[in-house]
Amino acid sequence: MSKLYFFRHGQASLGADNYDVLSPLGEEQALALGKYLVEKNIHFDRVFVGPLARQKDTYKAVQAIYKENKLPFPVAEEVAGLKEHQGIETMKKALPQLLQTNTYLRQLQASSKENPALTKTNTLLSFQYFLGEWAEGNIQVEGMPSWASFRQEVKTGLNTILQQVQKGENIAAFTSGGTISAITAECLGLASEKKVADLNFSIRNTAWTTFLFSAEKFNLLTFNELPHLEKEMTTFI
């Protein structure tokens, strides 16, 4: 059987003008990942990466560590289906109207105004609520891709990868938390889209989830592994 590692990118730049940039901590996390993989002598026969900058930069950091140690690391093939959902962008567009009709979101916004120290927590709670509703199809935003279309893109991307896997290979794919959640859901046959979305918030930066693959089977082996980071370096965004 072949083993597929799906790596989440390092911490991105939440709150910045451009989220799709590794933070300084995210860069450290990616380097720590590379050092761990080299230390454990894990080799890869093929590598895939999503089209986002944070995904590519995580891959490049790991690749650099392999090169420093004079170890081979395949050039990555870009796969569009490894891109993350557009939940953050969709929520930004939907939020003004939602605040007019949704009591829970208004309460969170009011709480942040009363106590600015709660802003980060309330922003995350708002996003968790929005993502669940969006995933269930209860919120649709004109001009933005739907959650259903994201799930289909992930399925297509996964098939693109699996069609290239040869028997007994180790495969690496650098992607995002929502994508890993969707792939895990495909493997386990999860029926609740809200639960799939909720998985997104459990996956830690630079953690990996592994699957075993053969002509007959695609099985989950491990979920959300993070042995290379100390607690103080662990992040979820």
HELIX and SHEET records of a PDB file:
HELIX    1   1 PRO A   24  GLU A   39  1                                  16    
HELIX    2   2 ALA A   53  GLU A   68  1                                  16    
HELIX    3   3 ALA A   80  LEU A   82  5                                   3    
HELIX    4   4 GLY A   87  THR A  101  1                                  15    
HELIX    5   5 THR A  103  GLU A  114  1                                  12    
HELIX    6   6 PRO A  116  LEU A  118  5                                   3    
HELIX    7   7 THR A  119  ALA A  135  1                                  17    
HELIX    8   8 TRP A  147  LEU A  162  1                                  16    
HELIX    9   9 GLY A  177  LEU A  188  1                                  12    
HELIX   10  10 GLU A  193  LEU A  199  1                                   7    
HELIX   11  11 LYS A  231  MET A  233  5                                   3    
SHEET    1   A 6 GLU A  77  GLU A  78  0                                        
SHEET    2   A 6 ARG A  46  VAL A  49  1                                        
SHEET    3   A 6 ASN A 170  THR A 175  1                                        
SHEET    4   A 6 SER A   2  ARG A   8  1                                        
SHEET    5   A 6 TRP A 208  PHE A 213 -1                                        
SHEET    6   A 6 PHE A 218  GLU A 225 -1                                        
END                                                                             
